[in-house]
Amino acid sequence: MECNKGQNLKNCNCTYPGCDKKGVCCECLSYHLGMKQLPGCCFPD
């Protein structure tokens, strides 16, 4: 499966400026769920 980072960035509500997972949803979800957190995409704009 190919990552659609460019398309994902258009809809990403991550507010952390230094985030290296921005636009890479699979890594972002894995990281946050592993920390028992919800990523920004789970919240409205």
N, CA, C and O atoms as a GROMACS GRO file, in nm:
protein
  180
    1MET      N    1   0.084  -0.118   0.000
    1MET     CA    2   0.000   0.000   0.000
    1MET      C    3   0.089   0.124   0.000
    1MET      O    4   0.184   0.134   0.077
    2GLU      N    5   0.057   0.216  -0.085
    2GLU     CA    6   0.134   0.338  -0.098
    2GLU      C    7   0.078   0.446  -0.004
    2GLU      O    8  -0.043   0.460   0.010
    3CYS      N    9   0.168   0.521   0.058
    3CYS     CA   10   0.127   0.630   0.147
    3CYS      C   11   0.087   0.752   0.064
    3CYS      O   12   0.157   0.791  -0.029
    4ASN      N   13  -0.024   0.811   0.099
    4ASN     CA   14  -0.073   0.932   0.032
    4ASN      C   15  -0.046   1.054   0.118
    4ASN      O   16  -0.138   1.130   0.149
    5LYS      N   17   0.079   1.073   0.156
    5LYS     CA   18   0.116   1.180   0.249
    5LYS      C   19   0.068   1.317   0.201
    5LYS      O   20   0.017   1.395   0.281
    6GLY      N   21   0.085   1.346   0.074
    6GLY     CA   22   0.043   1.476   0.021
    6GLY      C   23  -0.105   1.501   0.042
    6GLY      O   24  -0.145   1.609   0.086
    7GLN      N   25  -0.187   1.401   0.012
    7GLN     CA   26  -0.332   1.413   0.032
    7GLN      C   27  -0.365   1.417   0.181
    7GLN      O   28  -0.452   1.494   0.223
    8ASN      N   29  -0.297   1.336   0.261
    8ASN     CA   30  -0.322   1.331   0.405
    8ASN      C   31  -0.292   1.465   0.471
    8ASN      O   32  -0.363   1.506   0.563
    9LEU      N   33  -0.188   1.534   0.426
    9LEU     CA   34  -0.150   1.662   0.485
    9LEU      C   35  -0.261   1.767   0.471
    9LEU      O   36  -0.273   1.856   0.555
   10LYS      N   37  -0.340   1.756   0.365
   10LYS     CA   38  -0.450   1.851   0.344
   10LYS      C   39  -0.556   1.840   0.452
   10LYS      O   40  -0.626   1.937   0.482
   11ASN      N   41  -0.569   1.721   0.513
   11ASN     CA   42  -0.673   1.696   0.612
   11ASN      C   43  -0.619   1.674   0.753
   11ASN      O   44  -0.696   1.646   0.845
   12CYS      N   45  -0.490   1.687   0.772
   12CYS     CA   46  -0.428   1.658   0.902
   12CYS      C   47  -0.447   1.776   0.998
   12CYS      O   48  -0.410   1.888   0.965
   13ASN      N   49  -0.506   1.751   1.117
   13ASN     CA   50  -0.522   1.860   1.215
   13ASN      C   51  -0.418   1.853   1.325
   13ASN      O   52  -0.441   1.907   1.434
   14CYS      N   53  -0.308   1.791   1.302
   14CYS     CA   54  -0.201   1.787   1.402
   14CYS      C   55  -0.155   1.930   1.432
   14CYS      O   56  -0.129   2.008   1.341
   15THR      N   57  -0.146   1.961   1.560
   15THR     CA   58  -0.106   2.097   1.600
   15THR      C   59   0.037   2.103   1.652
   15THR      O   60   0.085   2.210   1.687
   16TYR      N   61   0.105   1.989   1.656
   16TYR     CA   62   0.242   1.985   1.706
   16TYR      C   63   0.338   2.021   1.593
   16TYR      O   64   0.350   1.946   1.496
   17PRO      N   65   0.406   2.136   1.602
   17PRO     CA   66   0.490   2.183   1.491
   17PRO      C   67   0.606   2.092   1.454
   17PRO      O   68   0.645   2.089   1.337
   18GLY      N   69   0.663   2.018   1.547
   18GLY     CA   70   0.778   1.934   1.518
   18GLY      C   71   0.744   1.789   1.488
   18GLY      O   72   0.832   1.703   1.490
   19CYS      N   73   0.619   1.762   1.460
   19CYS     CA   74   0.574   1.623   1.440
   19CYS      C   75   0.632   1.564   1.311
   19CYS      O   76   0.614   1.619   1.203
   20ASP      N   77   0.703   1.452   1.324
   20ASP     CA   78   0.760   1.386   1.206
   20ASP      C   79   0.662   1.286   1.145
   20ASP      O   80   0.692   1.226   1.042
   21LYS      N   81   0.546   1.268   1.208
   21LYS     CA   82   0.446   1.174   1.158
   21LYS      C   83   0.331   1.245   1.086
   21LYS      O   84   0.238   1.180   1.039
   22LYS      N   85   0.337   1.376   1.077
   22LYS     CA   86   0.231   1.455   1.014
   22LYS      C   87   0.210   1.409   0.871
   22LYS      O   88   0.302   1.412   0.790
   23GLY      N   89   0.088   1.367   0.840
   23GLY     CA   90   0.055   1.320   0.706
   23GLY      C   91   0.079   1.172   0.684
   23GLY      O   92   0.039   1.118   0.582
   24VAL      N   93   0.144   1.106   0.778
   24VAL     CA   94   0.170   0.962   0.769
   24VAL      C   95   0.079   0.895   0.872
   24VAL      O   96   0.123   0.858   0.981
   25CYS      N   97  -0.047   0.880   0.835
   25CYS     CA   98  -0.152   0.840   0.929
   25CYS      C   99  -0.124   0.706   0.998
   25CYS      O  100  -0.150   0.693   1.118
   26CYS      N  101  -0.072   0.608   0.926
   26CYS     CA  102  -0.048   0.477   0.988
   26CYS      C  103   0.052   0.488   1.102
   26CYS      O  104   0.034   0.425   1.206
   27GLU      N  105   0.158   0.566   1.084
   27GLU     CA  106   0.257   0.584   1.191
   27GLU      C  107   0.200   0.667   1.305
   27GLU      O  108   0.224   0.638   1.422
   28CYS      N  109   0.124   0.770   1.272
   28CYS     CA  110   0.062   0.857   1.372
   28CYS      C  111  -0.034   0.777   1.460
   28CYS      O  112  -0.027   0.785   1.583
   29LEU      N  113  -0.124   0.702   1.398
   29LEU     CA  114  -0.220   0.622   1.474
   29LEU      C  115  -0.150   0.520   1.561
   29LEU      O  116  -0.185   0.503   1.677
   30SER      N  117  -0.053   0.451   1.505
   30SER     CA  118   0.021   0.350   1.580
   30SER      C  119   0.089   0.412   1.702
   30SER      O  120   0.084   0.355   1.812
   31TYR      N  121   0.152   0.526   1.684
   31TYR     CA  122   0.221   0.594   1.793
   31TYR      C  123   0.123   0.636   1.903
   31TYR      O  124   0.142   0.601   2.020
   32HIS      N  125   0.020   0.710   1.866
   32HIS     CA  126  -0.072   0.763   1.966
   32HIS      C  127  -0.152   0.653   2.035
   32HIS      O  128  -0.169   0.658   2.157
   33LEU      N  129  -0.202   0.556   1.961
   33LEU     CA  130  -0.277   0.448   2.024
   33LEU      C  131  -0.188   0.366   2.117
   33LEU      O  132  -0.233   0.317   2.220
   34GLY      N  133  -0.062   0.350   2.080
   34GLY     CA  134   0.034   0.281   2.166
   34GLY      C  135   0.061   0.355   2.296
   34GLY      O  136   0.098   0.294   2.397
   35MET      N  137   0.041   0.487   2.294
   35MET     CA  138   0.060   0.570   2.414
   35MET      C  139  -0.074   0.593   2.486
   35MET      O  140  -0.082   0.672   2.580
   36LYS      N  141  -0.179   0.522   2.440
   36LYS     CA  142  -0.315   0.536   2.494
   36LYS      C  143  -0.365   0.680   2.480
   36LYS      O  144  -0.426   0.736   2.572
   37GLN      N  145  -0.338   0.739   2.363
   37GLN     CA  146  -0.380   0.875   2.330
   37GLN      C  147  -0.462   0.871   2.201
   37GLN      O  148  -0.457   0.775   2.125
   38LEU      N  149  -0.538   0.977   2.180
   38LEU     CA  150  -0.606   0.994   2.052
   38LEU      C  151  -0.531   1.099   1.971
   38LEU      O  152  -0.495   1.204   2.024
   39PRO      N  153  -0.506   1.072   1.843
   39PRO     CA  154  -0.439   1.171   1.759
   39PRO      C  155  -0.534   1.284   1.722
   39PRO      O  156  -0.655   1.273   1.739
   40GLY      N  157  -0.478   1.393   1.671
   40GLY     CA  158  -0.556   1.511   1.634
   40GLY      C  159  -0.668   1.484   1.536
   40GLY      O  160  -0.769   1.555   1.537
   41CYS      N  161  -0.654   1.382   1.452
   41CYS     CA  162  -0.759   1.354   1.352
   41CYS      C  163  -0.889   1.305   1.415
   41CYS      O  164  -0.991   1.297   1.348
   42CYS      N  165  -0.885   1.271   1.544
   42CYS     CA  166  -1.005   1.226   1.613
   42CYS      C  167  -1.089   1.343   1.666
   42CYS      O  168  -1.196   1.322   1.722
   43PHE      N  169  -1.040   1.464   1.648
   43PHE     CA  170  -1.108   1.582   1.698
   43PHE      C  171  -1.144   1.675   1.583
   43PHE      O  172  -1.071   1.682   1.484
   44PRO      N  173  -1.255   1.747   1.594
   44PRO     CA  174  -1.293   1.839   1.486
   44PRO      C  175  -1.195   1.956   1.476
   44PRO      O  176  -1.122   1.986   1.570
   45ASP      N  177  -1.194   2.018   1.361
   45ASP     CA  178  -1.104   2.132   1.336
   45ASP      C  179  -1.128   2.246   1.430
   45ASP      O  180  -1.061   2.348   1.422
   0.00000   0.00000   0.00000
